[in-house]
Amino acid sequence: MRLNLWPKLLIICGIILVSILYFARENLRYDWDDLLESARIVMDNFSYSMNPERSKGLSTLQVEENLKAYLGEPLGSFRSSDWQEFWNVIYGVYPIDYSQNRRLPPRVRQLTYAEMEARLKELYYNPFGYFREEHWQQFWPIVLGRRAQRR
């Protein structure tokens, strides 16, 4: 008698499961789409981090010396950690582009010239707070060399 009850319970559970899936199909489709888009964003972020638009050369010592000579303080008294923070602004990859869908992770990218300028002004108001357009036009070729683009 107990054996006959199990198939009936399994059929009832199956009907309930199918009903739940049927009524939740729209939400499940959105969840699936969000999962696929999240996976694409994570893969894009990983590949962008491995191959960014701007990449730091082997040595930045010559550039640092040129910047110290060109700008003076506070760059003249920079420590290693200060230079690391400075170069991170220039070459770092940040999660910046947020989607309107809060379930998706942000896309990463490097800062634009305007964003780098604003960040450098925020971190080192003296001297960057006093820079005008012509100063920035002289600054970027020193920092980025031939890779500096016209803005």
C-alpha positions as CSV (number, residue, x, y, z in Angstrom):
1,M,0.0,0.0,0.0
2,R,2.9,2.4,0.7
3,L,4.4,1.7,-2.7
4,N,1.3,3.1,-4.4
5,L,1.5,6.4,-2.6
6,W,5.0,7.4,-3.9
7,P,4.1,7.7,-7.6
8,K,1.1,9.9,-6.7
9,L,3.2,12.1,-4.5
10,L,5.9,12.4,-7.3
11,I,3.2,13.3,-9.8
12,I,1.7,16.0,-7.5
13,C,5.2,17.4,-6.8
14,G,6.0,17.4,-10.5
15,I,2.7,19.3,-11.3
16,I,3.5,21.9,-8.6
17,L,7.0,22.3,-9.9
18,V,5.8,22.7,-13.5
19,S,3.2,25.3,-12.4
20,I,5.8,27.3,-10.5
21,L,8.2,27.2,-13.4
22,Y,5.3,28.3,-15.8
23,F,4.3,31.3,-13.7
24,A,7.9,32.3,-13.0
25,R,9.1,31.8,-16.6
26,E,9.4,35.5,-17.3
27,N,11.5,36.2,-14.2
28,L,13.6,33.1,-14.9
29,R,14.3,34.4,-18.4
30,Y,15.4,37.8,-17.0
31,D,17.6,36.0,-14.5
32,W,19.1,33.9,-17.3
33,D,19.7,37.0,-19.4
34,D,21.3,38.8,-16.5
35,L,23.5,35.8,-15.8
36,L,24.7,35.6,-19.4
37,E,25.3,39.4,-19.5
38,S,27.2,39.3,-16.2
39,A,29.4,36.5,-17.5
40,R,30.1,38.6,-20.7
41,I,31.0,41.7,-18.6
42,V,33.3,39.7,-16.3
43,M,35.1,38.2,-19.3
44,D,35.4,41.6,-21.0
45,N,36.7,43.1,-17.8
46,F,39.3,40.4,-17.4
47,S,40.5,40.8,-21.0
48,Y,40.5,44.6,-20.7
49,S,42.6,44.3,-17.5
50,M,45.1,42.1,-19.4
51,N,45.3,44.4,-22.4
52,P,44.4,48.0,-21.5
53,E,44.6,50.9,-23.9
54,R,47.5,52.4,-22.0
55,S,50.2,50.3,-20.4
56,K,53.1,51.3,-18.3
57,G,56.6,50.7,-19.7
58,L,59.3,48.7,-18.0
59,S,60.7,51.7,-16.2
60,T,59.2,55.0,-15.3
61,L,62.4,56.5,-13.7
62,Q,63.3,58.7,-16.6
63,V,59.7,60.0,-16.8
64,E,59.6,60.6,-13.0
65,E,62.9,62.6,-13.3
66,N,61.5,64.7,-16.2
67,L,58.3,65.4,-14.2
68,K,60.3,66.4,-11.1
69,A,62.3,68.8,-13.3
70,Y,59.2,70.2,-15.1
71,L,56.8,70.5,-12.2
72,G,59.0,70.6,-9.1
73,E,57.0,70.2,-5.8
74,P,55.2,68.1,-4.7
75,L,56.6,65.6,-7.2
76,G,60.2,66.4,-6.2
77,S,59.5,64.9,-2.7
78,F,57.4,62.0,-3.9
79,R,58.0,58.7,-2.2
80,S,57.6,55.3,-3.9
81,S,54.0,55.0,-2.7
82,D,53.2,58.4,-4.0
83,W,54.6,57.5,-7.4
84,Q,52.7,54.3,-7.4
85,E,49.4,56.2,-6.7
86,F,50.3,58.7,-9.4
87,W,50.9,55.9,-12.0
88,N,47.8,54.1,-10.9
89,V,45.8,57.2,-11.9
90,I,47.4,57.1,-15.3
91,Y,47.4,53.4,-16.0
92,G,44.9,51.9,-13.6
93,V,41.8,50.1,-14.6
94,Y,38.7,51.1,-12.7
95,P,35.1,49.8,-12.4
96,I,33.5,53.0,-13.8
97,D,30.7,52.2,-16.2
98,Y,27.7,51.1,-14.1
99,S,24.6,49.7,-15.8
100,Q,21.1,50.7,-14.9
101,N,20.5,47.1,-14.0
102,R,21.9,46.9,-10.5
103,R,22.3,43.1,-10.8
104,L,25.1,43.5,-13.4
105,P,28.7,44.2,-12.4
106,P,30.3,47.5,-13.6
107,R,32.4,47.5,-16.7
108,V,36.1,48.4,-16.1
109,R,38.1,50.9,-18.2
110,Q,40.9,53.3,-17.8
111,L,40.2,57.0,-17.0
112,T,39.8,59.4,-19.9
113,Y,42.1,62.4,-20.0
114,A,39.5,64.7,-18.4
115,E,39.0,62.1,-15.6
116,M,42.7,61.7,-15.0
117,E,43.1,65.5,-14.9
118,A,40.3,65.8,-12.3
119,R,41.7,63.0,-10.2
120,L,45.3,64.5,-10.3
121,K,43.8,67.9,-9.3
122,E,42.0,66.1,-6.4
123,L,45.1,64.3,-5.2
124,Y,47.8,66.9,-5.9
125,Y,46.1,70.3,-6.0
126,N,49.5,71.9,-6.1
127,P,50.6,72.0,-9.0
128,F,47.7,70.4,-11.0
129,G,45.1,72.7,-9.7
130,Y,46.8,75.6,-11.4
131,F,47.2,73.8,-14.8
132,R,45.6,75.4,-17.8
133,E,45.0,73.7,-21.2
134,E,48.5,74.5,-22.5
135,H,50.0,73.0,-19.4
136,W,48.1,69.7,-19.9
137,Q,49.2,69.7,-23.5
138,Q,52.8,69.8,-22.4
139,F,52.2,67.4,-19.5
140,W,50.7,64.4,-21.3
141,P,53.6,63.9,-23.8
142,I,56.0,63.9,-20.9
143,V,54.0,61.3,-19.0
144,L,52.8,59.1,-21.9
145,G,55.5,59.9,-24.5
146,R,54.5,59.1,-28.0
147,R,51.4,57.3,-26.8
148,A,49.9,60.6,-25.8
149,Q,46.8,61.3,-27.9
150,R,45.4,64.7,-28.9
151,R,42.4,65.5,-26.9
